Amino acid sequence: MDTVNQLIRSGANNSCSTSTLRGLSLQIIDEMNLLVPSVLVNITDLHVTPTSNSVNSFLQPAAKESQRRAIARRGVSLRINSAYRTVAQ
């Protein structure tokens, strides 16, 4: 079985990408929301564009609301390179 470090570095040219952990991260987020409903909420309904497929588009509800207000004030879509990071990441 690969270690987390091996998974991170595999196919990433030693650049520490977390995209190989995407499935595990989504499972962790699902489990967190089962234990505490809506502890993390999806932000894809906001005008955000993740910069890579390794971005977990989840935040705590208060953070999502703050981001919604910031987007409304600016009137433009936001590019995000990070949101919620799981312990695996």
WORANOR-V183218 format. One record per residue. N is the residue number from 1. OMEGA is omega in radians with two decimals (NA if undefined). D_LAST is the distance of its C-alpha to the last C-alpha in Angstrom with 1 decimal. Layout:
n	omega	d_last
N	OMEGA	D_LAST
N	OMEGA	D_LAST
//
This chain:
n	omega	d_last
1	3.13	17.5
2	3.01	14.8
3	3.09	12.4
4	3.13	8.7
5	3.12	9.8
6	3.10	12.4
7	-3.13	10.4
8	-3.05	8.4
9	-3.13	11.8
10	3.11	14.0
11	-3.09	15.8
12	-3.12	14.0
13	-3.13	17.0
14	-3.09	15.0
15	3.06	13.4
16	3.03	9.7
17	3.10	9.0
18	-3.09	6.0
19	3.13	9.0
20	3.13	9.6
21	-3.05	7.0
22	-3.12	8.8
23	3.12	11.2
24	3.14	9.3
25	3.12	7.4
26	3.07	11.1
27	3.11	12.5
28	3.13	10.7
29	3.09	12.0
30	3.13	15.3
31	3.12	15.7
32	-3.14	15.2
33	3.02	17.8
34	-3.13	20.1
35	3.12	20.1
36	-3.07	20.7
37	3.10	21.9
38	3.07	20.7
39	3.03	18.4
40	-3.13	16.2
41	3.14	18.2
42	-3.12	17.9
43	-3.10	18.9
44	3.07	20.1
45	3.04	23.6
46	3.10	23.5
47	3.12	24.4
48	3.09	21.0
49	3.08	19.9
50	-3.12	16.3
51	3.09	16.3
52	3.14	14.2
53	3.10	13.3
54	3.13	9.5
55	3.02	10.3
56	-3.07	10.2
57	3.14	13.8
58	3.05	13.9
59	2.97	15.2
60	-3.08	17.4
61	-3.13	21.0
62	3.11	22.4
63	3.10	19.8
64	3.14	20.6
65	3.08	24.3
66	3.12	24.0
67	3.10	22.4
68	3.13	25.2
69	3.13	27.8
70	3.12	26.5
71	3.14	26.6
72	3.13	30.1
73	-3.10	31.4
74	-3.14	30.3
75	3.13	31.4
76	3.06	28.9
77	3.11	25.6
78	3.00	22.5
79	-3.13	20.0
80	3.09	16.4
81	3.10	13.6
82	3.01	11.1
83	3.14	11.5
84	3.07	9.7
85	-3.14	6.0
86	3.11	5.3
87	3.10	5.4
88	3.14	3.8
89	NA	0.0
//
